[in-house]
């Protein structure tokens, strides 16, 4: 019997003997992976059968049968949707689900773990919650009880705006206990035209997060660089900034504005990891670490069950910020927190159009001081016969200045041989605003190079005083506007 004959037989059997045949499978040696028919054939077979009878859970065992009879299936008893094997083999059943809204029919749903569907997939729940609140405020008993969702996991398979998470936090806020959002998209995102980012909790103030029972939240964005050649502005705050892969900047040749910060409140101090935790990045390498799946499994809240066993969580080393990306159109750069602490001045050579520069290493612990030396301002690749000797003496000189806090080169015992004036330095001729705040330490010669050669056209200057005297400050900045 051919596959088509089998399908015809099943359809005719169900017509003659309704509700008798409940399950259909094709057993054939041609399907070596398992004893089931291909998903396409299986889907056509199940379309002839009766729907699932009052299912209480949907998972990889019954998903195709549910999708084949989506409209006819009674979903009012379903309490959980387990991880589903969405992939190329489920294109047919997945397409049916995406094209036919169904989430609003799960009135008893408590746990859901699915790939993201549509950005508006929880709008029905938002509408119900708003109506529920209106009736409560009016002193009436709500006509439609809210869905008692407790655990929510969404795996974004394409770029998204975070609207599903925002909607769910609002709509299910009375019962929600665990939320997890992960994303593993990569590649060319230039067709992403409606909006320009993934923003959680930024819904124009219309919806706010009020989730009193929430005890677990995991937002996972893969450390995978993206290709964003048309990106003009990059604004990341907090967790999204930490999870951003810096190699993405190798493709952002049109980037004009970049802001990587840990808080939106400028007056507040910022948390920066202990300095020793950045040591692993100093050699420019990344460790083997654990896989993204290891970490995602370790963060999966209690009550969710994966089809594959969880591997133990192994901490990964984070991607290295090399500061060697070519950003010829960048005009604004704002950094604070760990991004400021890791900043390297050699980057200025790759951003010759910078107009606005703000780097703030203020931290809660006040243990994240940085010393800017002559070597930091040298143009990458510059060579000079006296360079190595000069830099060696410069390190000793800086140690003396730091230990004595004299701020005066004449008191260090080191003569200034003036050879540094022959060196080539990074240069940003058009920069007009320069803000360097936090415990930065710069001695007099560094000040002279910074304002005389690196950023000679500054009109608006903000710096903290450390490592130099007032007289040295005046001398190095007197030529500025």
C-alpha positions as CSV (number, residue, x, y, z in Angstrom):
1,X,0.0,0.0,0.0
2,X,1.4,3.4,-1.0
3,X,1.3,6.4,1.3
4,X,-1.4,8.0,-0.7
5,X,-3.5,4.8,-0.6
6,X,-3.0,4.7,3.2
7,X,-4.2,8.3,3.5
8,X,-7.3,7.5,1.3
9,X,-8.0,4.3,3.4
10,X,-7.8,6.3,6.6
11,X,-10.1,9.0,5.4
12,X,-12.7,6.5,4.1
13,X,-12.5,4.5,7.3
14,X,-13.2,7.6,9.4
15,X,-16.1,8.5,7.2
16,X,-17.7,5.1,7.5
17,X,-16.9,4.5,11.2
18,X,-16.7,8.0,12.8
19,X,-14.8,8.3,16.2
20,X,-13.6,4.8,16.0
21,X,-10.1,5.2,14.7
22,X,-8.2,7.6,17.0
23,X,-4.5,7.1,16.2
24,X,-2.7,6.5,12.8
25,X,1.0,5.8,12.2
26,X,2.9,4.6,9.2
27,X,5.5,1.9,10.0
28,X,7.9,1.5,7.1
29,X,11.6,0.7,6.9
30,X,12.1,3.7,4.6
31,X,11.8,5.9,7.7
32,X,15.0,5.0,9.5
33,X,15.0,7.8,12.1
34,X,11.9,6.5,13.9
35,X,8.8,4.4,13.4
36,X,6.7,7.4,12.4
37,X,5.9,8.7,9.0
38,X,7.4,12.0,7.9
39,X,5.7,14.9,9.5
40,X,3.9,15.9,6.3
41,X,2.3,12.5,5.8
42,X,1.6,12.3,9.5
43,X,-0.2,15.6,9.5
44,X,-2.4,14.6,6.5
45,X,-3.2,11.3,8.3
46,X,-4.2,13.0,11.5
47,X,-6.5,15.5,9.7
48,X,-8.8,12.6,9.0
49,X,-9.0,11.5,12.7
50,X,-11.0,13.0,15.5
51,X,-9.4,15.7,17.6
52,X,-7.6,15.0,20.9
53,X,-10.1,14.5,23.7
54,X,-9.8,17.1,26.5
55,X,-6.0,17.1,26.6
56,X,-4.4,18.5,29.7
57,X,-0.9,19.0,28.2
58,X,0.6,19.6,24.8
59,X,4.0,18.3,24.0
60,X,6.1,16.7,21.3
61,X,4.0,13.5,21.6
62,X,0.6,15.0,20.7
63,X,1.5,18.4,19.1
64,X,0.9,17.3,15.5
65,X,-2.4,15.8,16.2
66,X,-3.4,19.0,18.0
67,X,-2.3,21.1,15.1
68,X,-4.1,18.9,12.6
69,X,-7.4,19.6,14.5
70,X,-6.6,22.9,16.0
71,X,-10.1,24.5,15.7
72,X,-11.9,21.3,16.9
73,X,-9.7,20.6,19.9
74,X,-11.1,21.5,23.4
75,X,-8.2,23.4,25.0
76,X,-10.0,24.5,28.1
77,X,-8.3,21.7,30.2
78,X,-4.7,22.3,29.0
79,X,-2.5,23.4,31.9
80,X,0.9,23.1,30.3
81,X,2.7,23.4,27.0
82,X,6.1,21.7,27.2
83,X,9.1,22.4,24.9
84,X,8.0,21.6,21.3
85,X,10.3,20.3,18.6
86,X,9.7,23.3,16.3
87,X,11.9,22.9,13.2
88,X,12.0,22.2,9.5
89,X,10.1,18.8,10.1
90,X,7.2,20.7,11.6
91,X,6.7,23.4,9.0
92,X,3.2,22.3,8.1
93,X,1.8,22.0,11.6
94,X,3.7,25.2,12.7
95,X,2.2,27.2,9.8
96,X,-1.3,26.2,10.8
97,X,-0.7,27.3,14.3
98,X,0.9,30.6,13.4
99,X,-2.0,31.4,10.9
100,X,-4.7,30.5,13.5
101,X,-4.6,32.3,16.8
102,X,-5.2,29.8,19.6
103,X,-3.5,30.9,22.9
104,X,-6.7,32.7,24.1
105,X,-8.4,29.3,24.3
106,X,-6.2,28.0,27.1
107,X,-8.3,29.1,30.0
108,X,-6.5,26.8,32.6
109,X,-3.0,27.3,31.3
110,X,-0.3,27.5,34.0
111,X,2.9,26.8,32.2
112,X,4.1,27.5,28.6
113,X,7.4,27.0,26.9
114,X,7.3,27.7,23.2
115,X,9.2,29.6,20.5
116,X,7.9,33.1,19.9
117,X,4.9,33.3,17.5
118,X,3.7,36.8,16.7
119,X,4.5,40.0,18.5
120,X,0.8,40.4,19.2
121,X,0.3,36.9,20.5
122,X,-0.6,38.0,24.0
123,X,-2.7,41.1,23.1
124,X,-5.9,39.1,23.9
125,X,-4.6,38.7,27.4
126,X,-3.8,42.4,27.7
127,X,-7.4,43.2,26.6
128,X,-8.8,40.7,29.1
129,X,-6.6,42.1,32.0
130,X,-7.7,45.7,31.2
131,X,-11.4,44.7,31.2
132,X,-10.8,42.7,34.4
133,X,-9.3,45.7,36.2
134,X,-12.2,48.0,35.0
135,X,-14.8,45.6,36.4
136,X,-12.9,45.2,39.7
137,X,-12.6,49.0,40.1
138,X,-16.3,49.3,39.4
139,X,-17.1,46.8,42.1
140,X,-18.4,44.1,39.8
141,X,-17.5,40.5,39.6
142,X,-15.5,40.0,36.4
143,X,-17.3,38.0,33.7
144,X,-14.1,36.4,32.4
145,X,-11.6,35.0,34.9
146,X,-8.0,35.6,34.0
147,X,-5.8,32.8,32.7
148,X,-3.7,31.6,35.8
149,X,-0.3,31.5,34.0
150,X,2.6,30.9,36.4
151,X,5.6,30.0,34.2
152,X,6.4,31.5,30.9
153,X,9.4,30.7,28.6
154,X,9.8,32.2,25.1
155,X,12.6,31.4,22.8
156,X,12.9,34.0,20.1
157,X,13.8,32.5,16.8
158,X,13.9,35.9,15.0
159,X,14.6,39.5,16.0
160,X,11.8,40.8,18.3
161,X,10.9,44.0,20.2
162,X,10.1,42.4,23.6
163,X,6.4,43.1,23.2
164,X,5.4,39.6,24.1
165,X,7.3,39.8,27.4
166,X,5.9,43.2,28.3
167,X,2.3,42.1,27.4
168,X,2.7,38.8,29.5
169,X,4.1,40.7,32.5
170,X,1.1,43.0,32.5
171,X,-1.6,40.5,31.5
172,X,-0.6,37.6,33.8
173,X,0.9,39.8,36.6
174,X,-1.4,38.5,39.3
175,X,-0.2,34.9,39.0
176,X,3.1,34.9,37.1
177,X,6.1,33.5,39.0
178,X,8.7,32.7,36.5
179,X,9.7,34.3,33.2
180,X,12.4,33.3,30.8
181,X,13.2,34.9,27.4
182,X,16.1,33.7,25.2
183,X,17.2,34.5,21.7
184,X,19.5,32.7,19.3
185,X,19.0,34.7,16.1
186,X,22.0,35.9,14.1
187,X,23.1,37.0,10.7
188,X,21.7,39.8,8.5
189,X,19.0,41.8,10.4
190,X,18.7,44.6,7.8
191,X,15.1,43.6,6.9
192,X,14.1,44.6,10.4
193,X,12.3,47.8,9.5
194,X,9.4,48.5,11.9
195,X,11.5,49.3,14.9
196,X,15.1,49.2,15.8
197,X,15.7,47.0,18.9
198,X,14.6,44.7,21.6
199,X,13.2,46.8,24.5
200,X,11.7,45.1,27.6
201,X,9.7,47.3,29.9
202,X,9.7,50.2,27.4
203,X,6.2,50.2,26.2
204,X,5.6,54.0,26.1
205,X,4.3,53.9,29.7
206,X,1.0,52.3,28.7
207,X,1.7,49.0,30.4
208,X,3.8,48.6,33.5
209,X,5.3,45.6,35.2
210,X,3.5,44.7,38.4
211,X,4.2,41.1,39.1
212,X,4.0,40.6,42.9
213,X,4.6,36.8,42.8
214,X,7.5,36.8,40.3
215,X,10.5,35.0,41.9
216,X,12.5,34.0,38.8
217,X,13.3,35.8,35.6
218,X,15.9,34.8,33.0
219,X,16.6,36.8,29.9
220,X,19.1,35.1,27.7
221,X,20.6,36.7,24.6
222,X,23.2,34.6,22.8
223,X,26.8,35.9,22.7
224,X,26.8,35.8,18.9
225,X,27.8,38.8,16.8
226,X,25.3,40.1,14.3
227,X,25.8,41.7,10.9
228,X,24.3,45.2,11.1
229,X,25.9,47.3,8.2
230,X,23.0,49.8,8.2
231,X,22.9,50.4,12.0
232,X,23.0,54.2,12.8
233,X,22.4,54.2,16.6
234,X,23.2,51.7,19.3
235,X,21.7,52.4,22.7
236,X,22.0,49.6,25.3
237,X,21.4,49.8,29.0
238,X,22.0,47.2,31.7
239,X,21.6,43.5,30.9
240,X,21.2,44.0,27.1
241,X,24.5,45.9,27.1
242,X,26.3,43.2,29.0
243,X,25.0,40.5,26.6
244,X,25.9,42.5,23.5
245,X,28.7,40.8,21.5
246,X,31.3,43.4,20.6
247,X,32.3,41.7,17.4
248,X,29.0,43.1,16.0
249,X,30.8,46.4,15.7
250,X,33.0,45.0,13.0
251,X,30.0,45.3,10.6
252,X,28.6,48.6,11.8
253,X,30.5,50.9,9.5
254,X,27.6,53.4,9.4
255,X,27.2,53.7,13.2
256,X,26.9,57.3,14.3
257,X,25.9,57.1,17.9
258,X,26.8,54.5,20.5
259,X,25.8,54.4,24.2
260,X,26.7,51.5,26.4
261,X,25.7,52.1,30.1
262,X,24.6,50.4,33.2
263,X,22.0,52.9,34.3
264,X,20.0,55.7,32.9
265,X,20.6,57.9,36.0
266,X,23.7,59.9,35.5
267,X,23.9,60.9,39.2
268,X,24.0,57.4,40.5
269,X,27.1,55.4,41.0
270,X,27.6,52.3,38.8
271,X,28.4,48.8,39.6
272,X,31.6,47.4,38.0
273,X,32.8,43.9,38.4
274,X,36.0,43.5,40.5
275,X,39.0,44.3,38.4
276,X,40.4,40.8,38.7
277,X,37.4,39.4,36.9
278,X,38.4,41.3,33.8
279,X,41.9,39.7,33.8
280,X,40.8,36.8,31.5
281,X,40.2,39.3,28.8
282,X,43.6,40.9,28.9
283,X,45.2,38.5,26.6
284,X,42.5,38.9,23.9
285,X,41.2,35.3,24.1
286,X,38.0,33.7,25.0
287,X,37.8,30.5,27.1
288,X,36.1,27.3,26.1
289,X,33.5,27.8,28.8
290,X,30.1,26.2,28.7
291,X,27.6,26.2,25.8
292,X,24.7,28.5,25.6
293,X,22.5,25.5,26.2
294,X,24.3,24.7,29.4
295,X,23.6,28.1,30.8
296,X,20.0,28.2,29.5
297,X,19.2,24.9,31.1
298,X,20.7,26.1,34.4
299,X,18.5,29.1,34.3
300,X,15.3,27.3,33.4
301,X,12.8,27.7,36.3
302,X,11.5,24.8,38.3
303,X,8.5,23.2,36.6
304,X,9.9,23.3,33.0
305,X,11.1,20.0,31.5
306,X,13.4,19.8,28.5
307,X,13.3,16.9,26.1
308,X,17.0,16.6,26.5
309,X,18.9,16.1,29.8
310,X,20.4,19.2,31.3
311,X,24.2,19.5,31.2
312,X,26.0,21.1,34.2
313,X,26.4,24.8,34.0
314,X,30.0,25.9,33.2
315,X,30.8,29.6,33.4
316,X,31.9,31.1,30.1
317,X,34.5,33.7,29.6
318,X,32.8,36.7,28.0
319,X,33.7,38.1,24.6
320,X,36.7,40.4,24.5
321,X,36.3,44.1,23.8
322,X,39.2,44.7,21.4
323,X,38.4,48.4,20.6
324,X,39.8,48.0,17.1
325,X,36.6,48.3,15.1
326,X,36.5,50.8,12.2
327,X,33.7,53.3,12.9
328,X,34.4,56.2,10.6
329,X,31.0,57.9,11.0
330,X,30.8,57.7,14.8
331,X,30.1,61.2,16.2
332,X,28.9,60.4,19.8
333,X,30.3,57.9,22.3
334,X,28.9,57.5,25.8
335,X,30.2,54.8,28.2
336,X,30.0,54.1,31.9
337,X,30.3,51.1,34.2
338,X,32.4,48.3,32.9
339,X,32.4,49.5,29.3
340,X,34.1,52.7,30.4
341,X,36.5,50.8,32.7
342,X,37.6,48.6,29.7
343,X,37.9,51.5,27.2
344,X,41.1,51.8,25.3
345,X,42.1,55.2,23.9
346,X,43.6,53.5,20.8
347,X,39.9,53.3,19.6
348,X,40.0,57.0,18.9
349,X,42.2,56.2,15.9
350,X,39.3,54.2,14.4
351,X,36.7,56.9,15.1
352,X,38.1,60.1,13.5
353,X,34.7,61.8,13.3
354,X,33.9,61.8,17.0
355,X,32.4,65.1,18.3
356,X,31.1,64.0,21.7
357,X,33.1,61.8,24.1
358,X,31.9,60.8,27.6
359,X,33.6,58.0,29.6
360,X,32.7,57.6,33.3
361,X,34.4,55.0,35.5
362,X,32.6,56.0,38.7
363,X,31.7,52.9,40.6
364,X,30.0,51.9,43.9
365,X,33.2,50.4,45.3
366,X,35.4,53.3,44.2
367,X,38.1,50.7,43.5
368,X,38.2,51.1,39.7
369,X,40.9,53.7,39.1
370,X,42.6,54.0,35.7
371,X,45.9,55.5,34.9
372,X,46.3,57.0,31.4
373,X,49.9,56.7,30.1
374,X,51.7,57.9,27.0
375,X,51.5,54.4,25.6
376,X,47.7,54.5,25.7
377,X,47.6,57.5,23.4
378,X,50.2,56.3,20.8
379,X,48.9,55.6,17.3
380,X,48.5,51.9,16.8
381,X,51.6,50.4,15.0
382,X,53.8,53.4,15.6
383,X,57.6,52.6,15.9
384,X,60.5,54.7,17.2
385,X,64.0,53.6,18.2
386,X,63.6,55.2,21.6
387,X,60.0,54.0,22.2
388,X,60.7,50.9,24.3
389,X,63.2,52.7,26.6
390,X,60.9,55.7,27.0
391,X,57.8,53.6,27.9
392,X,59.8,51.6,30.4
393,X,60.9,54.8,32.2
394,X,57.4,56.1,31.9
395,X,56.0,53.2,33.9
396,X,58.5,53.8,36.7
397,X,57.7,57.5,36.6
398,X,53.9,56.8,36.9
399,X,54.5,54.6,39.8
400,X,56.4,57.3,41.6
401,X,53.7,59.9,40.9
402,X,51.0,57.5,42.1
403,X,52.8,56.6,45.3
404,X,53.7,60.1,46.2
405,X,50.6,61.8,44.8
406,X,52.9,64.7,44.1
407,X,51.4,65.5,40.7
408,X,54.6,67.3,39.7
409,X,57.0,65.8,37.3
410,X,60.0,67.8,38.7
411,X,59.5,66.0,42.1
412,X,59.8,62.5,40.7
413,X,63.6,62.3,40.1
414,X,63.0,61.5,36.4
415,X,64.3,64.0,33.8
416,X,62.0,64.7,30.9
417,X,64.0,63.8,27.7
418,X,61.4,65.4,25.4
419,X,61.6,62.5,22.9
420,X,57.9,61.9,23.4
421,X,57.2,65.0,21.3
422,X,58.5,63.1,18.3
423,X,55.9,60.3,18.6
424,X,52.7,59.9,16.7
425,X,49.5,59.8,18.6
426,X,45.8,59.1,17.9
427,X,44.0,62.2,16.7
428,X,40.4,63.3,16.7
429,X,40.6,66.8,15.3
430,X,36.9,67.7,15.3
431,X,36.0,66.6,18.9
432,X,34.3,69.5,20.7
433,X,33.1,67.9,23.9
434,X,35.3,65.7,26.2
435,X,34.0,64.2,29.4
436,X,36.3,62.0,31.4
437,X,34.9,61.4,34.9
438,X,35.7,59.0,37.7
439,X,39.2,58.2,39.3
440,X,41.3,58.7,36.2
441,X,44.9,59.6,36.7
442,X,46.9,61.6,34.1
443,X,50.3,63.2,34.7
444,X,51.4,66.4,33.1
445,X,52.9,65.0,29.8
446,X,49.8,62.9,29.2
447,X,47.7,66.1,29.6
448,X,49.9,67.9,27.1
449,X,49.6,65.2,24.5
450,X,45.9,64.7,25.1
451,X,44.9,68.3,24.6
452,X,47.7,69.3,22.3
453,X,47.7,66.4,19.8
454,X,44.8,63.9,20.4
455,X,41.8,66.3,20.9
456,X,43.1,69.8,20.2
457,X,39.8,71.4,19.4
458,X,37.9,70.8,22.7
459,X,35.3,73.5,23.5
460,X,33.5,71.8,26.4
461,X,35.7,69.9,28.9
462,X,34.9,68.0,32.1
463,X,37.5,66.1,34.0
464,X,38.3,65.0,37.5
465,X,41.6,66.2,39.0
466,X,44.1,63.4,39.8
467,X,47.8,63.0,39.1
468,X,48.4,66.6,38.0
469,X,48.6,70.1,39.5
470,X,46.5,73.1,38.8
471,X,49.4,74.7,37.0
472,X,49.9,71.7,34.8
473,X,46.2,71.7,34.0
474,X,46.3,75.4,33.0
475,X,49.4,74.9,30.9
476,X,48.0,72.0,28.9
477,X,44.5,73.5,28.3
478,X,45.3,77.2,27.7
479,X,45.3,76.9,23.9
480,X,41.7,75.4,23.9
481,X,38.8,77.6,23.0
